[in-house]
Amino acid sequence: MGTLHYALMTILNLLWFIMIVHIIMSWLINFQVLNLRQPLVASIWDGLSRLLEPIYRPIRNMLPNTGGLDLAPLVVFVIILILQQALANNAGFFYGM
């Protein structure tokens, strides 16, 4: 069962990292540091967007319209923190302590 705990924590940490990269890329694209006409940048952006859109979409549907401000990543960050804390608090269940 310890492997399950480790796998869940790894998945949450990986999702956290992917979201950070996506957010930083969005800032760099908006400030025109990166250009989506470059094939490598466009393919990375498209891949990250395809990974995260199924997570963001249901949250965006629940949140009120805030114009150009997307609060879905913030909500997902909070959910990830809550899940990580819940896993840490219940680690004894996974390790049989």
Distance bins in CASP14 RR format, pairs under 12 A and 6 or more apart:
PFRMAT RR
TARGET T0000
AUTHOR 0000-0000-0000
RMODE 2
METHOD distances of the structure
MODEL  1
1 7 0 0 0 0 0 1 0 0 0 0 0
1 8 0 0 0 0 0 1 0 0 0 0 0
1 87 0 0 0 0 0 1 0 0 0 0 0
1 90 0 0 0 0 0 1 0 0 0 0 0
1 91 0 0 0 0 1 0 0 0 0 0 0
1 92 0 0 0 0 1 0 0 0 0 0 0
1 93 1 0 0 1 0 0 0 0 0 0 0
1 94 1 0 1 0 0 0 0 0 0 0 0
1 95 1 0 0 1 0 0 0 0 0 0 0
1 96 1 0 0 1 0 0 0 0 0 0 0
1 97 0 0 0 0 0 1 0 0 0 0 0
2 8 0 0 0 0 1 0 0 0 0 0 0
2 9 0 0 0 0 1 0 0 0 0 0 0
2 10 0 0 0 0 0 1 0 0 0 0 0
2 87 0 0 0 0 0 1 0 0 0 0 0
2 90 0 0 0 0 0 1 0 0 0 0 0
2 91 0 0 0 0 1 0 0 0 0 0 0
2 92 0 0 0 0 1 0 0 0 0 0 0
2 93 0 0 0 0 1 0 0 0 0 0 0
2 94 1 0 1 0 0 0 0 0 0 0 0
2 95 1 0 1 0 0 0 0 0 0 0 0
2 96 0 0 0 0 1 0 0 0 0 0 0
2 97 0 0 0 0 0 1 0 0 0 0 0
3 9 0 0 0 0 0 1 0 0 0 0 0
3 10 0 0 0 0 0 1 0 0 0 0 0
3 94 0 0 0 0 1 0 0 0 0 0 0
3 95 0 0 0 0 0 1 0 0 0 0 0
4 10 0 0 0 0 0 1 0 0 0 0 0
4 11 0 0 0 0 0 1 0 0 0 0 0
4 87 0 0 0 0 1 0 0 0 0 0 0
4 90 0 0 0 0 0 1 0 0 0 0 0
4 91 0 0 0 0 0 1 0 0 0 0 0
4 92 0 0 0 0 0 1 0 0 0 0 0
4 93 0 0 0 0 1 0 0 0 0 0 0
4 94 1 0 1 0 0 0 0 0 0 0 0
4 95 0 0 0 0 0 1 0 0 0 0 0
4 96 0 0 0 0 0 1 0 0 0 0 0
5 11 0 0 0 0 0 1 0 0 0 0 0
5 12 0 0 0 0 0 1 0 0 0 0 0
5 83 0 0 0 0 0 1 0 0 0 0 0
5 84 0 0 0 0 0 1 0 0 0 0 0
5 86 0 0 0 0 0 1 0 0 0 0 0
5 87 1 0 0 1 0 0 0 0 0 0 0
5 88 0 0 0 0 1 0 0 0 0 0 0
5 89 0 0 0 0 0 1 0 0 0 0 0
5 90 0 0 0 0 1 0 0 0 0 0 0
5 91 1 0 1 0 0 0 0 0 0 0 0
5 92 0 0 0 0 1 0 0 0 0 0 0
5 93 0 0 0 0 1 0 0 0 0 0 0
5 94 1 1 0 0 0 0 0 0 0 0 0
5 95 1 0 0 1 0 0 0 0 0 0 0
5 96 0 0 0 0 0 1 0 0 0 0 0
5 97 0 0 0 0 0 1 0 0 0 0 0
6 12 0 0 0 0 0 1 0 0 0 0 0
6 13 0 0 0 0 0 1 0 0 0 0 0
6 87 0 0 0 0 1 0 0 0 0 0 0
6 91 0 0 0 0 0 1 0 0 0 0 0
6 94 0 0 0 0 1 0 0 0 0 0 0
6 95 0 0 0 0 0 1 0 0 0 0 0
7 13 0 0 0 0 0 1 0 0 0 0 0
7 14 0 0 0 0 0 1 0 0 0 0 0
7 87 0 0 0 0 0 1 0 0 0 0 0
7 94 0 0 0 0 0 1 0 0 0 0 0
8 14 0 0 0 0 0 1 0 0 0 0 0
8 15 0 0 0 0 0 1 0 0 0 0 0
8 80 0 0 0 0 0 1 0 0 0 0 0
8 83 1 0 0 1 0 0 0 0 0 0 0
8 84 0 0 0 0 1 0 0 0 0 0 0
8 86 0 0 0 0 1 0 0 0 0 0 0
8 87 1 0 1 0 0 0 0 0 0 0 0
8 88 0 0 0 0 0 1 0 0 0 0 0
8 90 0 0 0 0 0 1 0 0 0 0 0
8 91 0 0 0 0 0 1 0 0 0 0 0
8 93 0 0 0 0 0 1 0 0 0 0 0
8 94 0 0 0 0 1 0 0 0 0 0 0
9 15 0 0 0 0 0 1 0 0 0 0 0
9 16 0 0 0 0 0 1 0 0 0 0 0
9 80 0 0 0 0 0 1 0 0 0 0 0
9 83 0 0 0 0 1 0 0 0 0 0 0
9 84 1 0 0 1 0 0 0 0 0 0 0
9 85 0 0 0 0 0 1 0 0 0 0 0
9 86 0 0 0 0 0 1 0 0 0 0 0
9 87 1 0 1 0 0 0 0 0 0 0 0
9 88 0 0 0 0 1 0 0 0 0 0 0
9 90 0 0 0 0 0 1 0 0 0 0 0
9 91 0 0 0 0 1 0 0 0 0 0 0
9 94 0 0 0 0 1 0 0 0 0 0 0
10 16 0 0 0 0 0 1 0 0 0 0 0
10 17 0 0 0 0 0 1 0 0 0 0 0
10 84 0 0 0 0 0 1 0 0 0 0 0
10 87 0 0 0 0 0 1 0 0 0 0 0
11 17 0 0 0 0 0 1 0 0 0 0 0
11 18 0 0 0 0 0 1 0 0 0 0 0
11 80 0 0 0 0 1 0 0 0 0 0 0
11 83 0 0 0 0 1 0 0 0 0 0 0
11 84 0 0 0 0 0 1 0 0 0 0 0
11 87 0 0 0 0 0 1 0 0 0 0 0
12 18 0 0 0 0 0 1 0 0 0 0 0
12 19 0 0 0 0 0 1 0 0 0 0 0
12 55 0 0 0 0 0 1 0 0 0 0 0
12 76 0 0 0 0 0 1 0 0 0 0 0
12 77 0 0 0 0 0 1 0 0 0 0 0
12 79 0 0 0 0 1 0 0 0 0 0 0
12 80 1 0 1 0 0 0 0 0 0 0 0
12 81 0 0 0 0 1 0 0 0 0 0 0
12 82 0 0 0 0 0 1 0 0 0 0 0
12 83 1 0 1 0 0 0 0 0 0 0 0
12 84 1 0 1 0 0 0 0 0 0 0 0
12 85 0 0 0 0 0 1 0 0 0 0 0
12 86 0 0 0 0 0 1 0 0 0 0 0
12 87 1 0 0 1 0 0 0 0 0 0 0
12 88 0 0 0 0 0 1 0 0 0 0 0
13 19 0 0 0 0 0 1 0 0 0 0 0
13 20 0 0 0 0 0 1 0 0 0 0 0
13 80 0 0 0 0 1 0 0 0 0 0 0
13 81 0 0 0 0 0 1 0 0 0 0 0
13 83 0 0 0 0 0 1 0 0 0 0 0
13 84 0 0 0 0 1 0 0 0 0 0 0
13 87 0 0 0 0 0 1 0 0 0 0 0
14 20 0 0 0 0 0 1 0 0 0 0 0
14 21 0 0 0 0 0 1 0 0 0 0 0
14 51 0 0 0 0 0 1 0 0 0 0 0
14 52 0 0 0 0 0 1 0 0 0 0 0
14 80 0 0 0 0 0 1 0 0 0 0 0
15 21 0 0 0 0 0 1 0 0 0 0 0
15 22 0 0 0 0 0 1 0 0 0 0 0
15 48 0 0 0 0 0 1 0 0 0 0 0
15 51 0 0 0 0 1 0 0 0 0 0 0
15 52 0 0 0 0 1 0 0 0 0 0 0
15 54 0 0 0 0 0 1 0 0 0 0 0
15 55 1 0 0 1 0 0 0 0 0 0 0
15 56 0 0 0 0 0 1 0 0 0 0 0
15 73 0 0 0 0 0 1 0 0 0 0 0
15 76 1 0 0 1 0 0 0 0 0 0 0
15 77 0 0 0 0 1 0 0 0 0 0 0
15 79 0 0 0 0 1 0 0 0 0 0 0
15 80 1 0 0 1 0 0 0 0 0 0 0
15 81 0 0 0 0 0 1 0 0 0 0 0
15 83 0 0 0 0 1 0 0 0 0 0 0
15 84 0 0 0 0 0 1 0 0 0 0 0
16 22 0 0 0 0 0 1 0 0 0 0 0
16 23 0 0 0 0 0 1 0 0 0 0 0
16 52 0 0 0 0 0 1 0 0 0 0 0
16 55 0 0 0 0 0 1 0 0 0 0 0
16 73 0 0 0 0 0 1 0 0 0 0 0
16 76 0 0 0 0 1 0 0 0 0 0 0
16 77 1 0 0 1 0 0 0 0 0 0 0
16 78 0 0 0 0 0 1 0 0 0 0 0
16 79 0 0 0 0 0 1 0 0 0 0 0
16 80 1 0 1 0 0 0 0 0 0 0 0
16 81 0 0 0 0 1 0 0 0 0 0 0
16 83 0 0 0 0 0 1 0 0 0 0 0
16 84 0 0 0 0 1 0 0 0 0 0 0
17 23 0 0 0 0 0 1 0 0 0 0 0
17 24 0 0 0 0 0 1 0 0 0 0 0
17 48 0 0 0 0 0 1 0 0 0 0 0
17 51 0 0 0 0 0 1 0 0 0 0 0
17 52 0 0 0 0 0 1 0 0 0 0 0
17 77 0 0 0 0 0 1 0 0 0 0 0
17 80 0 0 0 0 0 1 0 0 0 0 0
18 24 0 0 0 0 0 1 0 0 0 0 0
18 25 0 0 0 0 0 1 0 0 0 0 0
18 44 0 0 0 0 0 1 0 0 0 0 0
18 47 0 0 0 0 1 0 0 0 0 0 0
18 48 1 0 0 1 0 0 0 0 0 0 0
18 49 0 0 0 0 0 1 0 0 0 0 0
18 50 0 0 0 0 0 1 0 0 0 0 0
18 51 1 0 0 1 0 0 0 0 0 0 0
18 52 1 0 0 1 0 0 0 0 0 0 0
18 55 0 0 0 0 1 0 0 0 0 0 0
18 56 0 0 0 0 0 1 0 0 0 0 0
18 73 0 0 0 0 0 1 0 0 0 0 0
18 76 0 0 0 0 0 1 0 0 0 0 0
18 77 0 0 0 0 0 1 0 0 0 0 0
18 80 0 0 0 0 0 1 0 0 0 0 0
19 25 0 0 0 0 0 1 0 0 0 0 0
19 26 0 0 0 0 0 1 0 0 0 0 0
19 48 0 0 0 0 1 0 0 0 0 0 0
19 49 0 0 0 0 0 1 0 0 0 0 0
19 51 0 0 0 0 1 0 0 0 0 0 0
19 52 1 0 0 1 0 0 0 0 0 0 0
19 53 0 0 0 0 0 1 0 0 0 0 0
19 55 0 0 0 0 1 0 0 0 0 0 0
19 56 0 0 0 0 1 0 0 0 0 0 0
19 70 0 0 0 0 0 1 0 0 0 0 0
19 72 0 0 0 0 0 1 0 0 0 0 0
19 73 1 0 1 0 0 0 0 0 0 0 0
19 74 0 0 0 0 0 1 0 0 0 0 0
19 75 0 0 0 0 0 1 0 0 0 0 0
19 76 1 0 0 1 0 0 0 0 0 0 0
19 77 1 0 0 1 0 0 0 0 0 0 0
19 78 0 0 0 0 0 1 0 0 0 0 0
19 79 0 0 0 0 0 1 0 0 0 0 0
19 80 0 0 0 0 1 0 0 0 0 0 0
19 81 0 0 0 0 0 1 0 0 0 0 0
20 26 0 0 0 0 0 1 0 0 0 0 0
20 27 0 0 0 0 0 1 0 0 0 0 0
20 48 0 0 0 0 0 1 0 0 0 0 0
20 52 0 0 0 0 0 1 0 0 0 0 0
20 73 0 0 0 0 1 0 0 0 0 0 0
20 76 0 0 0 0 0 1 0 0 0 0 0
20 77 0 0 0 0 1 0 0 0 0 0 0
20 80 0 0 0 0 0 1 0 0 0 0 0
21 27 0 0 0 0 0 1 0 0 0 0 0
21 28 0 0 0 0 0 1 0 0 0 0 0
21 34 0 0 0 0 0 1 0 0 0 0 0
21 44 0 0 0 0 1 0 0 0 0 0 0
21 45 0 0 0 0 0 1 0 0 0 0 0
21 47 0 0 0 0 0 1 0 0 0 0 0
21 48 1 0 0 1 0 0 0 0 0 0 0
21 49 0 0 0 0 0 1 0 0 0 0 0
21 51 0 0 0 0 0 1 0 0 0 0 0
21 52 0 0 0 0 1 0 0 0 0 0 0
21 73 0 0 0 0 0 1 0 0 0 0 0
22 28 0 0 0 0 0 1 0 0 0 0 0
22 29 0 0 0 0 0 1 0 0 0 0 0
22 44 0 0 0 0 1 0 0 0 0 0 0
22 45 0 0 0 0 1 0 0 0 0 0 0
22 46 0 0 0 0 0 1 0 0 0 0 0
22 47 0 0 0 0 1 0 0 0 0 0 0
22 48 1 0 1 0 0 0 0 0 0 0 0
22 49 1 0 0 1 0 0 0 0 0 0 0
22 50 0 0 0 0 0 1 0 0 0 0 0
22 51 0 0 0 0 1 0 0 0 0 0 0
22 52 1 0 1 0 0 0 0 0 0 0 0
22 53 0 0 0 0 0 1 0 0 0 0 0
22 55 0 0 0 0 0 1 0 0 0 0 0
22 56 0 0 0 0 1 0 0 0 0 0 0
22 70 0 0 0 0 0 1 0 0 0 0 0
22 72 0 0 0 0 0 1 0 0 0 0 0
22 73 1 0 0 1 0 0 0 0 0 0 0
22 76 0 0 0 0 0 1 0 0 0 0 0
22 77 0 0 0 0 0 1 0 0 0 0 0
23 29 0 0 0 0 0 1 0 0 0 0 0
23 30 0 0 0 0 0 1 0 0 0 0 0
23 45 0 0 0 0 0 1 0 0 0 0 0
23 48 0 0 0 0 1 0 0 0 0 0 0
23 49 0 0 0 0 0 1 0 0 0 0 0
23 52 0 0 0 0 1 0 0 0 0 0 0
23 56 0 0 0 0 0 1 0 0 0 0 0
23 70 0 0 0 0 1 0 0 0 0 0 0
23 72 0 0 0 0 0 1 0 0 0 0 0
23 73 1 0 0 1 0 0 0 0 0 0 0
23 74 0 0 0 0 1 0 0 0 0 0 0
23 76 0 0 0 0 0 1 0 0 0 0 0
23 77 0 0 0 0 1 0 0 0 0 0 0
24 30 0 0 0 0 0 1 0 0 0 0 0
24 31 0 0 0 0 0 1 0 0 0 0 0
24 33 0 0 0 0 0 1 0 0 0 0 0
24 34 0 0 0 0 1 0 0 0 0 0 0
24 44 0 0 0 0 0 1 0 0 0 0 0
24 45 0 0 0 0 0 1 0 0 0 0 0
24 48 0 0 0 0 0 1 0 0 0 0 0
24 73 0 0 0 0 0 1 0 0 0 0 0
25 31 0 0 0 0 0 1 0 0 0 0 0
25 33 0 0 0 0 1 0 0 0 0 0 0
25 34 1 0 0 1 0 0 0 0 0 0 0
25 35 0 0 0 0 0 1 0 0 0 0 0
25 36 0 0 0 0 1 0 0 0 0 0 0
25 38 0 0 0 0 0 1 0 0 0 0 0
25 40 0 0 0 0 0 1 0 0 0 0 0
25 41 1 0 0 1 0 0 0 0 0 0 0
25 42 0 0 0 0 0 1 0 0 0 0 0
25 43 0 0 0 0 0 1 0 0 0 0 0
25 44 1 0 0 1 0 0 0 0 0 0 0
25 45 1 0 1 0 0 0 0 0 0 0 0
25 46 0 0 0 0 0 1 0 0 0 0 0
25 47 0 0 0 0 0 1 0 0 0 0 0
25 48 1 0 0 1 0 0 0 0 0 0 0
25 49 0 0 0 0 1 0 0 0 0 0 0
25 52 0 0 0 0 0 1 0 0 0 0 0
26 33 0 0 0 0 0 1 0 0 0 0 0
26 34 0 0 0 0 1 0 0 0 0 0 0
26 36 0 0 0 0 0 1 0 0 0 0 0
26 41 0 0 0 0 0 1 0 0 0 0 0
26 44 0 0 0 0 0 1 0 0 0 0 0
26 45 0 0 0 0 1 0 0 0 0 0 0
26 48 0 0 0 0 1 0 0 0 0 0 0
26 49 0 0 0 0 1 0 0 0 0 0 0
26 52 0 0 0 0 0 1 0 0 0 0 0
26 56 0 0 0 0 0 1 0 0 0 0 0
26 68 0 0 0 0 0 1 0 0 0 0 0
26 70 0 0 0 0 1 0 0 0 0 0 0
26 73 0 0 0 0 1 0 0 0 0 0 0
27 33 0 0 0 0 1 0 0 0 0 0 0
27 34 0 0 0 0 1 0 0 0 0 0 0
27 73 0 0 0 0 0 1 0 0 0 0 0
28 34 1 0 1 0 0 0 0 0 0 0 0
28 35 0 0 0 0 1 0 0 0 0 0 0
28 36 0 0 0 0 0 1 0 0 0 0 0
28 38 0 0 0 0 0 1 0 0 0 0 0
28 41 0 0 0 0 1 0 0 0 0 0 0
28 44 0 0 0 0 0 1 0 0 0 0 0
28 45 0 0 0 0 1 0 0 0 0 0 0
29 35 1 0 0 1 0 0 0 0 0 0 0
29 36 1 0 0 1 0 0 0 0 0 0 0
29 37 0 0 0 0 0 1 0 0 0 0 0
29 38 0 0 0 0 0 1 0 0 0 0 0
29 41 1 0 0 1 0 0 0 0 0 0 0
29 42 0 0 0 0 1 0 0 0 0 0 0
29 44 0 0 0 0 0 1 0 0 0 0 0
29 45 1 0 0 1 0 0 0 0 0 0 0
29 46 0 0 0 0 0 1 0 0 0 0 0
29 48 0 0 0 0 0 1 0 0 0 0 0
29 49 0 0 0 0 0 1 0 0 0 0 0
30 36 0 0 0 0 0 1 0 0 0 0 0
30 45 0 0 0 0 0 1 0 0 0 0 0
30 68 0 0 0 0 0 1 0 0 0 0 0
30 70 0 0 0 0 0 1 0 0 0 0 0
32 41 0 0 0 0 0 1 0 0 0 0 0
33 41 0 0 0 0 0 1 0 0 0 0 0
34 40 0 0 0 0 1 0 0 0 0 0 0
34 41 1 0 1 0 0 0 0 0 0 0 0
34 42 0 0 0 0 1 0 0 0 0 0 0
34 44 0 0 0 0 1 0 0 0 0 0 0
34 45 0 0 0 0 1 0 0 0 0 0 0
35 41 1 0 0 1 0 0 0 0 0 0 0
35 42 0 0 0 0 1 0 0 0 0 0 0
35 45 0 0 0 0 0 1 0 0 0 0 0
36 42 1 0 1 0 0 0 0 0 0 0 0
36 43 0 0 0 0 1 0 0 0 0 0 0
36 44 0 0 0 0 0 1 0 0 0 0 0
36 45 1 0 0 1 0 0 0 0 0 0 0
36 46 0 0 0 0 1 0 0 0 0 0 0
36 49 0 0 0 0 0 1 0 0 0 0 0
37 43 0 0 0 0 0 1 0 0 0 0 0
37 45 0 0 0 0 0 1 0 0 0 0 0
38 44 0 0 0 0 1 0 0 0 0 0 0
38 45 0 0 0 0 1 0 0 0 0 0 0
39 45 0 0 0 0 0 1 0 0 0 0 0
39 46 0 0 0 0 0 1 0 0 0 0 0
40 46 0 0 0 0 0 1 0 0 0 0 0
40 47 0 0 0 0 0 1 0 0 0 0 0
41 47 0 0 0 0 0 1 0 0 0 0 0
41 48 0 0 0 0 0 1 0 0 0 0 0
42 48 0 0 0 0 0 1 0 0 0 0 0
42 49 0 0 0 0 0 1 0 0 0 0 0
43 49 0 0 0 0 0 1 0 0 0 0 0
43 50 0 0 0 0 0 1 0 0 0 0 0
44 50 0 0 0 0 0 1 0 0 0 0 0
44 51 0 0 0 0 0 1 0 0 0 0 0
45 51 0 0 0 0 0 1 0 0 0 0 0
45 52 0 0 0 0 0 1 0 0 0 0 0
45 53 0 0 0 0 0 1 0 0 0 0 0
46 52 0 0 0 0 0 1 0 0 0 0 0
46 53 0 0 0 0 0 1 0 0 0 0 0
47 53 0 0 0 0 1 0 0 0 0 0 0
48 55 0 0 0 0 0 1 0 0 0 0 0
48 56 0 0 0 0 0 1 0 0 0 0 0
48 73 0 0 0 0 0 1 0 0 0 0 0
49 55 0 0 0 0 0 1 0 0 0 0 0
49 56 0 0 0 0 1 0 0 0 0 0 0
49 57 0 0 0 0 0 1 0 0 0 0 0
49 73 0 0 0 0 0 1 0 0 0 0 0
50 56 0 0 0 0 0 1 0 0 0 0 0
50 57 0 0 0 0 0 1 0 0 0 0 0
52 58 0 0 0 0 0 1 0 0 0 0 0
52 59 0 0 0 0 0 1 0 0 0 0 0
52 60 0 0 0 0 0 1 0 0 0 0 0
52 70 0 0 0 0 0 1 0 0 0 0 0
52 72 0 0 0 0 1 0 0 0 0 0 0
52 73 0 0 0 0 1 0 0 0 0 0 0
52 76 0 0 0 0 1 0 0 0 0 0 0
52 77 0 0 0 0 0 1 0 0 0 0 0
53 59 0 0 0 0 0 1 0 0 0 0 0
53 60 0 0 0 0 1 0 0 0 0 0 0
53 70 0 0 0 0 0 1 0 0 0 0 0
53 72 0 0 0 0 1 0 0 0 0 0 0
53 73 0 0 0 0 0 1 0 0 0 0 0
53 76 0 0 0 0 0 1 0 0 0 0 0
54 60 0 0 0 0 0 1 0 0 0 0 0
54 72 0 0 0 0 0 1 0 0 0 0 0
54 76 0 0 0 0 0 1 0 0 0 0 0
55 72 0 0 0 0 1 0 0 0 0 0 0
55 73 0 0 0 0 1 0 0 0 0 0 0
55 75 0 0 0 0 1 0 0 0 0 0 0
55 76 1 0 1 0 0 0 0 0 0 0 0
55 77 0 0 0 0 0 1 0 0 0 0 0
55 79 0 0 0 0 1 0 0 0 0 0 0
55 80 0 0 0 0 0 1 0 0 0 0 0
56 62 0 0 0 0 0 1 0 0 0 0 0
56 63 0 0 0 0 1 0 0 0 0 0 0
56 70 1 0 0 1 0 0 0 0 0 0 0
56 71 0 0 0 0 1 0 0 0 0 0 0
56 72 1 0 1 0 0 0 0 0 0 0 0
56 73 1 0 0 1 0 0 0 0 0 0 0
56 74 0 0 0 0 0 1 0 0 0 0 0
56 75 0 0 0 0 1 0 0 0 0 0 0
56 76 1 0 0 1 0 0 0 0 0 0 0
56 77 0 0 0 0 0 1 0 0 0 0 0
56 79 0 0 0 0 0 1 0 0 0 0 0
57 63 0 0 0 0 0 1 0 0 0 0 0
57 70 0 0 0 0 0 1 0 0 0 0 0
57 72 0 0 0 0 1 0 0 0 0 0 0
57 76 0 0 0 0 0 1 0 0 0 0 0
58 72 0 0 0 0 1 0 0 0 0 0 0
58 75 0 0 0 0 0 1 0 0 0 0 0
58 76 0 0 0 0 0 1 0 0 0 0 0
58 79 0 0 0 0 0 1 0 0 0 0 0
59 70 0 0 0 0 1 0 0 0 0 0 0
59 71 0 0 0 0 1 0 0 0 0 0 0
59 72 1 0 1 0 0 0 0 0 0 0 0
59 73 0 0 0 0 1 0 0 0 0 0 0
59 74 0 0 0 0 1 0 0 0 0 0 0
59 75 1 0 1 0 0 0 0 0 0 0 0
59 76 1 0 0 1 0 0 0 0 0 0 0
59 77 0 0 0 0 0 1 0 0 0 0 0
59 78 0 0 0 0 0 1 0 0 0 0 0
59 79 0 0 0 0 1 0 0 0 0 0 0
60 66 0 0 0 0 1 0 0 0 0 0 0
60 67 0 0 0 0 0 1 0 0 0 0 0
60 68 0 0 0 0 0 1 0 0 0 0 0
60 69 0 0 0 0 0 1 0 0 0 0 0
60 70 1 0 0 1 0 0 0 0 0 0 0
60 71 0 0 0 0 1 0 0 0 0 0 0
60 72 1 0 1 0 0 0 0 0 0 0 0
60 73 0 0 0 0 0 1 0 0 0 0 0
60 74 0 0 0 0 0 1 0 0 0 0 0
60 75 0 0 0 0 1 0 0 0 0 0 0
60 76 0 0 0 0 0 1 0 0 0 0 0
61 72 0 0 0 0 1 0 0 0 0 0 0
61 75 0 0 0 0 0 1 0 0 0 0 0
62 71 0 0 0 0 0 1 0 0 0 0 0
62 72 0 0 0 0 1 0 0 0 0 0 0
62 75 0 0 0 0 1 0 0 0 0 0 0
62 76 0 0 0 0 0 1 0 0 0 0 0
62 79 0 0 0 0 0 1 0 0 0 0 0
63 69 0 0 0 0 1 0 0 0 0 0 0
63 70 0 0 0 0 1 0 0 0 0 0 0
63 71 1 0 1 0 0 0 0 0 0 0 0
63 72 1 0 0 1 0 0 0 0 0 0 0
63 73 0 0 0 0 0 1 0 0 0 0 0
63 74 0 0 0 0 1 0 0 0 0 0 0
63 75 1 0 0 1 0 0 0 0 0 0 0
63 76 0 0 0 0 0 1 0 0 0 0 0
64 71 0 0 0 0 1 0 0 0 0 0 0
64 72 0 0 0 0 0 1 0 0 0 0 0
64 75 0 0 0 0 0 1 0 0 0 0 0
65 71 0 0 0 0 0 1 0 0 0 0 0
65 72 0 0 0 0 0 1 0 0 0 0 0
66 72 0 0 0 0 0 1 0 0 0 0 0
66 74 0 0 0 0 0 1 0 0 0 0 0
66 75 0 0 0 0 0 1 0 0 0 0 0
70 76 0 0 0 0 0 1 0 0 0 0 0
71 77 0 0 0 0 0 1 0 0 0 0 0
71 78 0 0 0 0 0 1 0 0 0 0 0
72 78 0 0 0 0 0 1 0 0 0 0 0
72 79 0 0 0 0 0 1 0 0 0 0 0
73 79 0 0 0 0 0 1 0 0 0 0 0
73 80 0 0 0 0 0 1 0 0 0 0 0
74 80 0 0 0 0 0 1 0 0 0 0 0
74 81 0 0 0 0 0 1 0 0 0 0 0
75 81 0 0 0 0 0 1 0 0 0 0 0
75 82 0 0 0 0 0 1 0 0 0 0 0
76 82 0 0 0 0 0 1 0 0 0 0 0
76 83 0 0 0 0 0 1 0 0 0 0 0
77 83 0 0 0 0 0 1 0 0 0 0 0
77 84 0 0 0 0 0 1 0 0 0 0 0
78 84 0 0 0 0 0 1 0 0 0 0 0
78 85 0 0 0 0 0 1 0 0 0 0 0
79 85 0 0 0 0 0 1 0 0 0 0 0
79 86 0 0 0 0 0 1 0 0 0 0 0
80 86 0 0 0 0 0 1 0 0 0 0 0
80 87 0 0 0 0 0 1 0 0 0 0 0
81 87 0 0 0 0 0 1 0 0 0 0 0
81 88 0 0 0 0 0 1 0 0 0 0 0
82 88 0 0 0 0 0 1 0 0 0 0 0
82 89 0 0 0 0 0 1 0 0 0 0 0
83 89 0 0 0 0 0 1 0 0 0 0 0
83 90 0 0 0 0 0 1 0 0 0 0 0
84 90 0 0 0 0 0 1 0 0 0 0 0
84 91 0 0 0 0 0 1 0 0 0 0 0
85 91 0 0 0 0 0 1 0 0 0 0 0
86 93 0 0 0 0 0 1 0 0 0 0 0
86 94 0 0 0 0 0 1 0 0 0 0 0
87 93 0 0 0 0 1 0 0 0 0 0 0
87 94 1 0 0 1 0 0 0 0 0 0 0
87 95 0 0 0 0 0 1 0 0 0 0 0
88 94 0 0 0 0 0 1 0 0 0 0 0
88 95 0 0 0 0 0 1 0 0 0 0 0
90 96 0 0 0 0 0 1 0 0 0 0 0
90 97 0 0 0 0 0 1 0 0 0 0 0
91 97 1 0 0 1 0 0 0 0 0 0 0
END
